[in-house]
């Protein structure tokens, strides 16, 4: 588990911090105006150490925590304390799945909206493969790799689809 270093700020550092936040209405996102990291999170440098701006905002208003800081608004630049809460990695991942920012773990087949194949395609691939059509030919036909076709035909992939007749 990763360790979060405590943030201890002087009153001057707190004033400097809030001076770099675009404070709007109480329900609006308060955007960090300065440097952002590659993932869009605001970053503040204090005494030669970088801190995420939303963590500093949470610490200044609610006190320090070893938990991660979650954004209710899903805006990584937001520093509005009303939009921030302490939570776990699991809670963060669950929120990302609920809000379609991340696929749930191990989503296969028709539950995965990005799937190129449907259950009837799987049955047809298995039938055609047993009739001697090559994996490469089936892969080209269905727009997938021959390796995937091989996994489907051997039952290593799309295990949830019973072998049966094609509708």
Number of C-alpha atoms within 10 A of each C-alpha: 3 6 7 11 10 12 14 14 15 8 9 8 14 14 11 12 20 17 12 17 21 15 16 11 9 11 10 13 22 23 21 25 14 13 16 16 11 7 8 11 20 26 21 22 13 13 8 7 8 11 16 19 27 29 24 26 22 22 18 17 11 13 13 18 16 13 14 15 22 22 22 13 13 15 16 20 25 26 27 25 21 16 21 20 16 17 15 13 12 9 13 17 16 16 17 15 14 12 11 10 12 12 16 15 8 8 11 15 19 13 10 13 11 10 11 12 16 13 16 14 14 23 21 19 23 24 17 15 19 11 9 8 13 14 22 16 14 21 17 12 11 15 11 15 15 17 12 17 25 20 15 20 23 13 15 11 16 20 15 10 15 11 14 12 10 13 8
